[in-house]
Amino acid sequence: MTLNIYVDGSGGTNSGYGFFVRETGESNYENKPGITNNQAEYMAIISALKKFENSNDEIIIFSDSKNTVNQIGRASCRERV
């Protein structure tokens, strides 16, 4: 099975990050005050990958962060439109 995972993060005083798995409806959010937007975006990806690190499923990450997608590489991450 392929898992389509949508990640997002927000920085600042009320910052946090999370992910949503389209196929299962599973979601996760963690409040983490004081982090930057870029840190939040990466933490969202890392938390999703850690959750499914032992999975044999193909994982596709969707992110609305152009910076994160460009840094990771388009072959590994798809930008959400």
C-alpha positions as CSV (number, residue, x, y, z in Angstrom):
1,M,0.0,0.0,0.0
2,T,1.1,3.6,-0.5
3,L,0.7,6.0,2.4
4,N,0.1,9.7,1.4
5,I,1.2,11.8,4.4
6,Y,0.5,15.5,4.5
7,V,2.7,17.4,6.9
8,D,2.6,21.0,8.1
9,G,4.3,23.1,10.8
10,S,4.1,26.7,12.1
11,G,6.7,28.7,14.0
12,G,6.4,31.4,16.6
13,T,5.0,31.6,20.1
14,N,2.1,29.2,19.3
15,S,4.1,26.9,17.1
16,G,3.8,23.2,16.4
17,Y,3.8,20.5,13.8
18,G,1.8,17.5,12.6
19,F,0.8,15.1,9.9
20,F,-2.3,13.5,8.4
21,V,-2.4,10.1,6.7
22,R,-5.0,10.1,3.9
23,E,-5.4,6.3,3.7
24,T,-6.0,5.7,7.5
25,G,-7.3,9.1,8.7
26,E,-4.6,9.0,11.4
27,S,-3.3,12.4,12.5
28,N,-0.8,13.7,14.9
29,Y,-0.1,17.2,16.2
30,E,2.5,18.4,18.7
31,N,2.6,21.9,20.2
32,K,6.2,23.1,20.5
33,P,6.5,26.8,21.3
34,G,9.4,28.9,20.2
35,I,10.5,27.0,17.1
36,T,10.9,28.5,13.7
37,N,8.7,27.7,10.8
38,N,11.4,25.8,9.0
39,Q,12.1,23.7,12.2
40,A,8.4,23.0,12.5
41,E,8.2,21.8,8.9
42,Y,11.1,19.5,9.3
43,M,9.8,18.2,12.6
44,A,6.5,17.3,11.0
45,I,8.3,15.2,8.3
46,I,10.6,13.6,10.9
47,S,7.7,12.7,13.2
48,A,5.8,11.1,10.3
49,L,8.8,9.1,9.1
50,K,9.5,7.9,12.6
51,K,5.9,6.8,13.0
52,F,6.2,4.6,9.9
53,E,9.9,3.7,10.0
54,N,9.1,0.0,10.3
55,S,6.5,0.0,7.6
56,N,6.9,-1.8,4.3
57,D,4.5,0.7,2.7
58,E,5.6,3.3,0.2
59,I,5.5,6.7,1.8
60,I,4.8,9.9,-0.1
61,I,5.2,13.1,1.9
62,F,3.2,16.2,0.9
63,S,4.3,19.6,2.2
64,D,3.3,23.2,1.5
65,S,6.8,24.4,2.4
66,K,8.7,25.3,-0.8
67,N,11.9,25.7,1.2
68,T,11.7,22.3,2.8
69,V,10.7,20.6,-0.5
70,N,13.6,22.2,-2.3
71,Q,16.1,21.3,0.4
72,I,15.0,17.7,0.6
73,G,14.7,17.3,-3.1
74,R,11.6,16.9,-5.3
75,A,12.4,13.2,-5.8
76,S,11.7,12.6,-2.1
77,C,8.9,15.1,-1.3
78,R,6.0,16.5,-3.2
79,E,4.8,20.1,-2.8
80,R,1.1,20.4,-1.9
81,V,-0.7,22.8,-4.3
